[in-house]
Amino acid sequence: MLLVDPIAAPPTVTVLSDPEGGAYQTVTRVQLGKPLRIPSPVDFDLDTSIFL
């Protein structure tokens, strides 16, 4: 799941991954504008500056 939160202080982008037993096991958060790794099976580096 990808969550873009432009009203957080500072604005952030979060990816929740590795679902198991009805819950995400891994949470990765970066400040808006910094790169974010989207893990497998997508396996992609997201340039979050596109959300600025």
Residue pairs with C-beta under 8 A, 6 or more apart in sequence:
1 15
1 16
1 17
1 24
2 13
2 14
2 15
2 38
2 46
3 13
3 14
3 15
3 16
4 12
4 13
4 32
4 48
4 51
5 11
5 12
5 13
5 14
6 32
6 51
10 31
10 32
11 31
11 32
11 51
12 29
12 30
12 31
12 32
13 29
13 30
13 32
13 36
13 46
13 48
13 51
14 27
14 28
14 29
15 27
15 28
15 29
15 36
15 37
15 38
15 39
16 24
16 26
16 27
17 24
17 25
17 26
17 28
17 38
17 39
18 24
18 25
18 26
18 39
19 25
26 39
28 36
28 37
28 39
30 36
30 48
32 48
32 49
32 51
32 52
33 48
33 49
33 52
34 48
35 45
35 46
35 47
35 48
36 45
36 46
36 48
37 44
37 45
37 46
38 44
38 45
38 46
